[in-house]
Amino acid sequence: MKALTCLFLLGTLGVAAEELPLLGISHVAIRVSDIEKSRAFYKGTLGFDEAFDFQAEDGSLATAFFKVNDKQFVEIFPGIRPSDESAPYLVHIAFIAADIEKTQKLCGQLGLNPTPVKLDPRDHDRHFTILNPPGQKLAFLEFIAYQPGSVYRENEGKSLSPRRISTHIEHAGIVTTDLPAAKAFYEKMGFKEAWSRNDDSGRPFLVHMRLPGPSGDYVEFSVRSPGAKLGRQQMGMAGHFSLEVPDIQVSLKEAMNRGQKPGDLKFGRDERWQFNMFDPDLTRVECMQPKAKK
């Protein structure tokens, strides 16, 4: 009886009694304005093979997937409008679920209103989504379980270009104007704060929330005031994704050899060497060296 009471209290307090069984980031989804220019960046500059794509009913491109490793992809799709100046171009983040049914059930028990688990007819994998709370510049989170015979599984061991500037998406950045609500939302799912930094006024500016499970991947909150007016460049800077690279100097030189003019190499707030690149629509791609390396 005491154990049952404790579990009930945990649920009512919004604390996950059981962590979501997640295996890491699956993909980041990014809107683009010119698909060919974006292809040139993600394949030509970053070196990721276009593993597969999906077509719309009219035969136009719906989405294209660039392969980082056998489990991780960058998804791009057209749809930017001139009125989207301050809208996030990084639209959603997807996580790999070790048990999709269990993950969906836990999200329901936590009051996160997940959609039903469905088999996607395009990729033949099982998915569900949850909406982000107000105050986050990200449309939704997706959870996916790769199925035998799916396009992801059929592509395993393929489309792994030796030109890849990285083989691991380490984190994705989310703009939030309500940090307490954002933290509470992710903590419900078992994400844990791993690191934070304050701005010059002493208020939290960057917060890392590590995924439950063994991956070590995380999401990064870029905190802005509720009334902040963010233009395209500011949104692209904050709503970004980060690639882990084994040697920052080698990666910087390779990016320059491929025609990029990356931002200056710097020792970041998280005490890691890094530099930035930007896709044609100014969405930032951060390259970071593991902290143990000098």
Order of alpha helices (4+ residues) and beta strands (2+ residues): alpha-beta-alpha-beta-beta-beta-beta-alpha-beta-beta-beta-alpha-beta-alpha-beta-beta-beta-alpha-beta-alpha-beta-beta-beta
